[in-house]
Amino acid sequence: MSYHLKNKDDHLRADGKPKRILALDGGGLKGILSIGILQEVEELLRERHGGDKDFRLCHYFDLIAGTSTGAIIAAALALGWSVERIRETYMQLGEKVFEKSFLRKGFLRAKYDDKKLSEELKKSFGPETTLGSEKLKTGLLVITKRLDTGSPWPVSNNPRGKYFEARDDGVIGNKDYPLWQIVRASTAAPAFFDPESITIIDKPGHQRVEGDFVDGGVSPFNNPSLQAMMFATMEGYKVKWDVGVDKILLISVGTGAVDPEVKKANVTAKHAVNALLSLMDDCAALQETLLQWMSSSPNAREIDREIGCLENDLISKAPLLSYLRYNVDLREQAVKQLDPTLTDSETIKSLSEMDAPENMKILYKLGTLAASADVQPKDFPPQFDLPTD
């Protein structure tokens, strides 16, 4: 092995060296599209670092952040899984967890049984593996939202973090939360799964305090890129990496982009769901705007026809980071151009659904096709290459 391997504490330590962040969006089973993109990223970086078959993305990235389905992938990557192993497990998980049942129809109960998801996560990550486990090879940041307080919770394995250790008042430290349960909390999409209840205060002689957690996608951070950048550089998070175009490389991976669509709905609850999805689209657009505004971004996209790609705009005197965003356009014309074998309009329209296991093979193929054209060696500047032994 020609490159130097670090443990998670070394990855997170502020040592003045270049740092690399990988951020993975939420999006239900469309996460398989992200896996298709990651397959190309892993192969490119493996070749860059000598072609070692044991190379993993956790060796390269110092922080891996994920929301919802992105949290599942992020946790597996941080544990040292290969992208191929994640693909195989993800396909199986999707078939098992998103099994339709007429017994769970209606607006008063979750569409899917969260017990199936919990069991699959325990089986994959281990029921006893905690966020502080040495099994995690690099920094991990999982985004969830505490429903009973309305606050986003970015939960990490940073040993210097304010909430990493348990406190005398009974507050449980981040390091003691089961990994599977934090990931399950991040995936608790309203209407799809019930919230996840997690004990947050457990003091002898006092009543336990539990928090109800839902999908991090209903916070502003369904795309966790901006939260990851904040986590890595803000004083309060106790990571405090240096900023600069040669100091931070942030790779953001989406789960497919579609035009926001206003749909008619005859049921009030359906209106609420549509409004929530629209808000998530707005947050995603704002995230990309801010990141392109503060960075050097060679593949910056057009935000809108007024401000364009922000190529002549910069929030500071110099870029605060290098930033790349990989995603796949799922609009019909773009899909047909990417894969001419896809011709059925209804099938293409269904690709935007978050709970359609039958679409996973198509989405994975689209991810790999897009990545083969979009992911380029120049996207990973040599100053971010891993140091050799």
C-alpha positions, 0 to 999 in steps of 0.5 A: 500500500503506497499511501499513508493510512490514518485513523478517524482521529487523525482524519478529523484533527486540525493539522493544517493539511489539506482535508477532503469532505464527501457529502451524500444527499437524502432521497429514499431509494434514489440513493442507489443513483449516488452509489452509481456515481460513487463507484466511479469516484472510488475507481478513479481514486483507487487508480490515483493511489496505486490501484490497490484492491483494498483502497476504500473511500474512507482512506481518502475522505476525512469526513463523510456526511450523510442525510437520510439514505445518504446517512446509510451510505455514509456510515457504510463508507466510514466503516470501510465498506467498498462501494460494491458491497454497499450496492449489493446490500442496498439493493437487498435492503430496498427490496425488503424494507420498501415492500408494499402492504395494503395493511399500511395504507392511509394518512394516519400511519406510516407507509412502511414498517420501520422494524424491518429497516431497524433490523436491516441496519442492525444486521449491517452495522452491528447492534453494538456498534456505537458512534464512538466505535473504532470500527469507524475509519474516518469522520462521520456526520449524520443529519437528523432532526429532533421532532419534539424540539424542531431542531436539526441534529448534526451528530458526529464521531468527533472526539473533541465535540462538545457532546461526544462524552457523557455528562454528569447530568445524565446526558448521553454522549454522542459516542454512546449512541448506537450507530444503527439507531442514529442512521435509522433516525436520519431515515425516518421520513414523515409518512414513510416511517415512524419517528425514532425514539432515542434516549438522550438523558438517563440519570439514575433516580430520574425519569429518562428523557427521550427525543423523537427524531425524524429524517434529516431531509426535513431540515435545511440539510437534505443536502448535507454539504453546507452543514458539513462545511460548517461542521468542519470550520466553525469554532463551536464544532471543535474541528476547526480546519483551515479554509482555502481552495487548497485546504478543503475539497468538498465532493457533493453527490445528489440523488437525482434532480427533477423540476419542482412540480405543483401537483393538485391534491384533494386531501389536505395531508397530500397538500402538506406533503407537496409543500414539504417537498417544495420546501426541500427543493428550495433549501437544496437550491439555496445550498448550492447557491451558497456553496458556489458563492464561497468556492472555486467550483469547476462544474458549477451549474446555472442556479437561475437565469438571473445569477447564472453560475456565479462564476464572477461572484465570490463571498470572500476575497479568496475561495474558502474551498474547492467544491464539486457537485455530481448529480443526474438530471432526471427530466425526461429529455435528459434521461433519454439522452443519457440512456437511449434505451429508456423510451417509456415516459411513464417509467422515466417519470416514476424515477423521481419516486423515493420508494420504488424498488423496481427502479433501482437497477435503472437509477444505478445505471444512470448514476454510472453512465453520468459519472463516466462522463462527469467524474474526471481526474482533474476534479481531484487536484493533486494537492489533495492526494494522500501522502505516501509512506 
